[in-house]
């Protein structure tokens, strides 16, 4: 069963609470929930990692310099004592304190807690003989953003902290390419719950502070896939015809009848308005604006007659 690409909006709101204990990792879901449309994932590097089968947890140091562990939905995880017994927990705290003392950085380290006390993992696929904590994200509390994958990898590697396995990297220009790579990613892990894909860069020119994350689940073991990067131009959906017309009507409302009847006055403003609307809706336009202008003008003249 597929569960994937979901656009996380209001990330800034989720990640800017007054105390660190209120920070939590965002939820994510399906591709049809992307806004303004699924094509927002195109033209960006997507990092695909193994989806670990455990419990989401966040490690941080509070303002009183006390290390703490939260779960996805609770300020204090019910398994916090079990996490604190792990060697990697102390390494994570050392990493957080090191960057705080030397660079003034404040981080929350998110990972998957794989608990050997549970009879089975959450999906029932695995049984862990030894408990562990696998880091999959580091959130910069001051700059309100997730650190890029390779930055996270370098930081954790220096302190000997285990991180999630990178399976593949892609940059697609069409949804067909993305779907195809999604299928390859489902074939890229053996005996795991699935894979998670993340985009760490800005994904939309208008909306600020976005984070794109999606997941795929599978139960069929398959091999690692080579990186893929499309050489094509990103293919966006056509801005609806009525939206293009609405742009022209906006221009008409700002001009006098004589000005609106003058093509060289209307067309630059019309093209700019359509471009802005395409940017807002993450669309493109292939309609002939000149033909559309003449159609609207003719329609207006017939009404006046």
C-alpha positions as CSV (number, residue, x, y, z in Angstrom):
1,X,0.0,0.0,0.0
2,X,1.4,3.3,-1.0
3,X,1.6,6.3,1.3
4,X,3.7,9.1,-0.1
5,X,4.7,12.6,-0.9
6,X,2.9,15.1,1.4
7,X,3.7,18.8,1.5
8,X,4.3,20.0,5.0
9,X,3.0,23.6,5.3
10,X,3.2,25.9,8.3
11,X,6.5,24.3,9.2
12,X,7.6,27.6,10.7
13,X,4.6,27.6,13.0
14,X,5.2,23.9,14.0
15,X,8.9,24.6,14.8
16,X,8.8,27.9,16.6
17,X,7.2,27.3,19.9
18,X,8.4,29.0,23.1
19,X,10.1,26.0,24.7
20,X,12.2,23.2,23.1
21,X,9.9,20.6,24.7
22,X,7.1,21.6,22.3
23,X,9.0,21.0,19.1
24,X,7.9,18.0,17.2
25,X,8.6,16.3,13.9
26,X,6.0,17.0,11.3
27,X,3.5,14.4,10.0
28,X,3.5,13.6,6.3
29,X,1.2,11.7,3.9
30,X,0.1,11.4,0.3
31,X,1.1,13.0,-3.0
32,X,-2.5,14.2,-3.7
33,X,-2.2,16.4,-0.6
34,X,0.7,18.5,-2.1
35,X,-0.1,22.1,-2.5
36,X,-0.4,23.8,-4.9
37,X,0.1,20.6,-6.9
38,X,2.2,17.4,-6.9
39,X,4.6,18.9,-9.5
40,X,6.1,21.0,-6.7
41,X,8.5,18.1,-6.1
42,X,9.9,18.3,-9.6
43,X,13.3,19.9,-10.4
44,X,14.7,19.4,-6.9
45,X,17.1,16.8,-5.5
46,X,15.3,14.2,-3.6
47,X,17.2,12.2,-1.0
48,X,15.7,8.7,-0.4
49,X,16.5,6.9,2.8
50,X,15.5,3.7,4.5
51,X,12.3,4.0,6.6
52,X,13.1,2.5,9.9
53,X,10.4,0.6,11.7
54,X,10.4,2.1,15.2
55,X,9.2,5.0,17.3
56,X,9.8,8.7,16.3
57,X,11.9,10.5,19.0
58,X,13.6,13.9,19.4
59,X,16.7,14.5,21.6
60,X,17.6,18.0,22.8
61,X,19.1,19.9,25.7
62,X,16.8,22.3,27.4
63,X,17.6,25.8,28.7
64,X,18.7,24.4,32.0
65,X,21.2,22.1,30.2
66,X,19.2,19.0,30.9
67,X,19.1,16.4,28.1
68,X,15.5,15.3,27.2
69,X,13.7,12.9,24.9
70,X,10.3,13.6,23.3
71,X,8.1,11.4,21.2
72,X,6.2,12.6,18.1
73,X,3.1,13.5,20.1
74,X,4.3,13.9,23.7
75,X,6.8,16.3,25.4
76,X,8.2,13.4,27.4
77,X,8.5,10.1,25.6
78,X,7.3,7.0,27.6
79,X,10.5,5.3,26.4
80,X,12.8,8.2,27.3
81,X,14.7,6.2,30.0
82,X,15.4,3.4,27.5
83,X,16.8,5.9,25.0
84,X,19.0,7.5,27.7
85,X,20.7,4.2,28.4
86,X,22.1,3.9,24.9
87,X,25.7,4.9,24.2
88,X,24.6,6.9,21.2
89,X,22.3,9.0,23.4
90,X,25.4,10.4,25.2
91,X,27.1,10.9,21.9
92,X,24.1,12.9,20.6
93,X,24.1,15.1,23.7
94,X,27.8,15.6,23.4
95,X,27.3,16.7,19.7
96,X,24.5,19.1,20.7
97,X,26.6,20.6,23.5
98,X,29.7,20.9,21.3
99,X,27.9,22.9,18.6
100,X,26.2,25.0,21.2
101,X,29.4,25.9,23.0
102,X,31.6,26.4,20.0
103,X,29.2,27.8,17.4
104,X,26.1,28.9,19.3
105,X,24.0,26.5,17.4
106,X,20.9,24.9,18.9
107,X,19.8,21.5,17.5
108,X,17.1,19.0,18.0
109,X,18.1,15.5,16.8
110,X,15.3,13.4,15.4
111,X,15.6,9.6,15.0
112,X,13.9,6.3,15.2
113,X,14.1,4.4,18.4
114,X,14.2,0.6,17.8
115,X,13.1,-0.9,21.1
116,X,14.2,-4.5,21.9
117,X,11.6,-4.6,24.8
118,X,8.8,-4.6,22.3
119,X,7.7,-8.0,21.1
120,X,7.5,-6.7,17.6
121,X,8.2,-3.4,15.7
122,X,5.2,-1.1,15.1
123,X,4.5,-2.8,11.8
124,X,5.1,-6.2,13.1
125,X,7.8,-6.8,10.5
126,X,10.8,-7.0,12.9
127,X,12.0,-8.1,16.3
128,X,15.0,-6.2,17.7
129,X,17.5,-8.2,19.8
130,X,19.3,-5.0,20.9
131,X,17.8,-1.5,21.3
132,X,19.2,1.3,19.1
133,X,18.6,4.9,17.9
134,X,19.0,5.8,14.3
135,X,19.2,9.5,13.4
136,X,17.3,10.7,10.4
137,X,17.1,14.5,10.7
138,X,18.7,17.4,12.6
139,X,16.6,20.5,13.1
140,X,18.3,23.9,13.5
141,X,16.2,25.6,16.2
142,X,17.7,29.1,15.5
143,X,17.5,29.1,11.7
144,X,14.2,27.1,11.7
145,X,15.3,24.6,9.1
146,X,16.5,21.0,8.8
147,X,20.1,20.5,8.1
148,X,21.0,19.0,4.6
149,X,21.5,15.2,4.6
150,X,25.3,15.4,4.1
151,X,25.7,18.0,6.9
152,X,23.8,15.7,9.2
153,X,25.9,12.7,8.0
154,X,29.2,14.6,8.7
155,X,28.2,15.8,12.1
156,X,27.0,12.4,13.3
157,X,30.0,10.6,11.7
158,X,32.4,12.7,13.7
159,X,30.7,11.7,17.0
160,X,30.1,8.0,16.0
161,X,26.3,8.4,15.9
162,X,24.4,5.9,13.6
163,X,22.3,7.5,10.9
164,X,19.7,6.3,8.5
165,X,20.9,4.6,5.3
166,X,20.8,6.7,2.1
167,X,19.3,4.6,-0.7
168,X,19.1,6.9,-3.7
169,X,19.1,10.4,-5.0
170,X,17.1,11.8,-8.0
171,X,16.0,15.0,-9.7
172,X,13.0,14.5,-11.9
173,X,11.4,16.8,-14.5
174,X,8.1,15.0,-15.0
175,X,5.7,13.1,-12.7
176,X,6.2,10.0,-14.8
177,X,9.9,10.1,-14.0
178,X,9.2,10.6,-10.3
179,X,6.7,7.7,-10.3
180,X,9.2,5.5,-12.0
181,X,11.9,6.3,-9.5
182,X,9.5,5.8,-6.7
183,X,8.9,2.3,-8.0
184,X,12.7,1.7,-8.1
185,X,13.0,2.9,-4.5
186,X,10.4,0.4,-3.5
187,X,12.8,-2.2,-5.0
188,X,15.8,-0.6,-3.2
189,X,15.5,-2.0,0.3
190,X,15.5,-5.5,1.6
191,X,13.3,-6.5,4.6
192,X,12.6,-2.8,5.6
193,X,9.3,-1.0,6.1
194,X,10.0,1.2,3.1
195,X,11.8,4.4,2.1
196,X,11.4,8.1,2.9
197,X,12.2,10.9,0.4
198,X,13.2,14.5,1.4
199,X,13.9,17.8,-0.3
200,X,16.0,20.1,1.8
201,X,16.0,23.1,-0.5
202,X,13.3,25.8,-1.1
203,X,10.6,24.2,-3.3
204,X,8.4,27.1,-4.2
205,X,9.4,30.7,-5.2
206,X,6.5,32.4,-3.4
207,X,5.9,30.4,-0.2
208,X,8.5,30.6,2.5
209,X,9.9,27.9,4.9
210,X,8.7,24.8,3.1
211,X,9.8,21.3,3.7
212,X,8.9,18.5,1.3
213,X,8.9,14.9,2.7
214,X,7.2,11.7,1.6
215,X,7.2,8.0,2.3
216,X,6.8,4.7,0.5
217,X,6.0,1.4,2.1
218,X,6.6,-2.0,0.7
219,X,7.1,-5.6,1.8
220,X,9.2,-6.9,-1.1
221,X,13.0,-7.1,-0.7
222,X,14.9,-5.6,-3.7
223,X,18.4,-4.1,-4.7
224,X,20.0,-0.6,-4.4
225,X,19.4,1.7,-7.3
226,X,21.9,4.0,-9.0
227,X,21.4,7.8,-8.7
228,X,19.2,9.4,-11.4
229,X,19.1,13.0,-12.7
230,X,16.8,14.0,-15.5
231,X,18.2,16.2,-18.3
232,X,14.8,17.4,-19.3
233,X,13.0,20.6,-18.5
234,X,10.5,20.5,-15.6
235,X,7.0,19.8,-16.9
236,X,4.3,21.8,-15.0
237,X,0.6,21.6,-15.6
238,X,-1.2,24.2,-17.7
239,X,-2.7,27.2,-15.9
240,X,-6.5,26.7,-16.3
241,X,-8.0,28.7,-19.2
242,X,-10.4,30.5,-16.9
243,X,-7.5,31.6,-14.7
244,X,-5.7,33.0,-17.8
245,X,-8.8,34.9,-18.8
246,X,-9.2,36.2,-15.2
247,X,-5.7,37.7,-15.6
248,X,-6.8,39.7,-18.6
249,X,-10.0,40.9,-16.9
250,X,-7.8,42.2,-14.1
251,X,-5.9,44.3,-16.6
252,X,-9.1,45.5,-18.3
253,X,-10.4,46.7,-14.9
254,X,-7.3,48.8,-14.5
255,X,-7.5,50.5,-17.9
256,X,-9.7,52.8,-19.8
257,X,-11.7,51.3,-22.8
258,X,-9.3,53.1,-25.2
259,X,-6.3,51.7,-23.4
260,X,-7.7,48.2,-23.3
261,X,-8.3,48.4,-27.1
262,X,-4.6,49.1,-27.6
263,X,-2.7,45.8,-27.8
264,X,0.8,47.2,-27.1
265,X,-0.5,48.6,-23.8
266,X,-2.3,45.5,-22.7
267,X,0.0,42.6,-23.7
268,X,3.0,43.4,-21.5
269,X,0.8,43.7,-18.5
270,X,-1.2,40.6,-19.4
271,X,1.9,38.5,-19.8
272,X,3.2,39.7,-16.5
273,X,-0.1,38.9,-14.7
274,X,-0.2,35.4,-16.2
275,X,3.5,34.8,-15.2
276,X,2.7,35.9,-11.6
277,X,-0.4,33.6,-11.5
278,X,1.7,30.7,-12.8
279,X,4.3,31.3,-10.1
280,X,1.6,31.3,-7.4
281,X,0.0,28.1,-8.6
282,X,3.2,26.3,-9.7
283,X,1.8,26.1,-13.3
284,X,3.0,27.0,-16.8
285,X,1.1,28.6,-19.7
286,X,1.2,27.5,-23.3
287,X,-1.9,29.4,-24.4
288,X,-1.5,32.1,-27.1
289,X,-2.1,35.3,-25.1
290,X,-2.5,37.4,-28.2
291,X,-5.3,35.2,-29.6
292,X,-7.0,35.2,-26.3
293,X,-6.8,39.0,-26.1
294,X,-8.4,39.4,-29.5
295,X,-11.2,36.9,-28.5
296,X,-12.0,38.9,-25.4
297,X,-11.9,42.2,-27.2
298,X,-14.2,40.8,-29.9
299,X,-16.5,39.4,-27.3
300,X,-16.6,42.8,-25.5
301,X,-17.4,44.6,-28.8
302,X,-20.2,42.3,-29.6
303,X,-21.8,42.8,-26.2
304,X,-21.6,46.6,-26.7
305,X,-23.2,46.4,-30.1
